[in-house]
Amino acid sequence: MHAVYLKNGRLTVRTDYPPPVAQPGEALLRVRLAGICATDLELVKGYAGFTGVLGHEFVAEVVAVNGSEEEQAWWNGRSVVSSINIGCGQCAICQQDGSEHCPNRQALGIHGRDGAFADYLTVPIANLHEVPAGVADEAAVFTEPLAAALRIREQVVVGPGEKTAVIGPGRLGLLVGQVLALTGNEVIMLGRSQSSLVMPAQLGLATALADDLPDDSFGLVVEVTGNEAGFAQALRLVRPQGTIILKSTFHGLPRVDLTKLVVSEIKVVGSRCGSFAPALRLLANHAIATTPLIDATYPLTEAQAAFTHAAQPGVRKILLRPATFSSLTD
């Protein structure tokens, strides 16, 4: 099958990649659409040292289930998305908190497990979520990053009237801004140029240039740039006893002046994956705009050009669409 393979920082589109086989408790999925995110771009730079098939934002169709008759009858043919973390299921962390922080976990297309930039992939049946009727593939493909945006609301209680800033009006930042705006609080999208603020303004979000705002302006600052300058701005803009949410991963070792964190008693919260069910409900209710965030869709076979496009400044979501092949079960 076709697959986008990463090894030693080199991205190739393979035509001879062995198709996966669903193990007991797993489902075989035919990928319909997948999205390139900032983590994928960082993996190419060397983040996490991953070797394998990239991709963890996707929507697919179930073509086979290696499970009970009831599971086969329910899942076969359904449109699905999948959570990306696969824990051991045996450790205390898995049993108490779930798979997201299992010390032995795999993560689709990120750590220890092939991902979705391929014609087919396998995932545990327990990771599957059915896509509600009426949710197009072009919206469903945003389920994983939207769930990540919603994770902030699970981690931090946003008090009434809390002034919030989102630094980085890009792929994930625009989802974060929309999610936080649902609280009814003032949310301001911050960028480095006026051109970067056009899209958030079109989505009805308040905007400003980060450099134009005074120190200590916000009680909650979400940093979504994934770069050192973005964190420095977040630290400057958060008020004493405020909270900074770090939402991006990036390859590198940032230099950080920790003085304000201590003197002003700033909380710093790392934020990663979230629950898929509320994300799918928001998509089904058309509460989050996703169509304006798509800049282009490429065939999977043109993944190298797609990654080049996705890495350009100001580009938002780039999608990959595999070709249609007959079922591997034929």
GITA-V737497 format. One record per run of one state. SS is the DSSP state (H for helix, E for strand, C for the rest). FROM is the first residue (numbers start at 1). TO is the last residue. If there is no record, write none. Layout:
# GITA-V737497
ss:SS from:FROM to:TO
ss:SS from:FROM to:TO
This chain:
# GITA-V737497
ss:C from:1 to:2
ss:E from:3 to:7
ss:C from:8 to:9
ss:E from:10 to:14
ss:C from:15 to:25
ss:E from:26 to:36
ss:C from:37 to:37
ss:H from:38 to:45
ss:C from:46 to:46
ss:H from:47 to:49
ss:C from:50 to:51
ss:E from:52 to:53
ss:C from:54 to:56
ss:E from:57 to:66
ss:C from:67 to:68
ss:H from:69 to:75
ss:C from:76 to:78
ss:E from:79 to:82
ss:C from:83 to:84
ss:E from:85 to:86
ss:C from:87 to:91
ss:H from:92 to:97
ss:C from:98 to:98
ss:H from:99 to:101
ss:C from:102 to:105
ss:E from:106 to:108
ss:C from:109 to:110
ss:E from:111 to:113
ss:C from:114 to:117
ss:E from:118 to:118
ss:C from:119 to:119
ss:E from:120 to:124
ss:H from:125 to:127
ss:E from:128 to:130
ss:C from:131 to:136
ss:H from:137 to:140
ss:C from:141 to:142
ss:H from:143 to:155
ss:C from:156 to:163
ss:E from:164 to:167
ss:C from:168 to:170
ss:H from:171 to:181
ss:C from:182 to:186
ss:E from:187 to:191
ss:C from:192 to:194
ss:H from:195 to:202
ss:C from:203 to:205
ss:E from:206 to:209
ss:H from:210 to:212
ss:C from:213 to:217
ss:E from:218 to:223
ss:C from:224 to:227
ss:H from:228 to:237
ss:E from:238 to:246
ss:C from:247 to:258
ss:H from:259 to:263
ss:C from:264 to:266
ss:E from:267 to:270
ss:C from:271 to:275
ss:H from:276 to:284
ss:C from:285 to:290
ss:H from:291 to:293
ss:E from:294 to:299
ss:H from:300 to:310
ss:C from:311 to:316
ss:E from:317 to:321
ss:C from:322 to:330
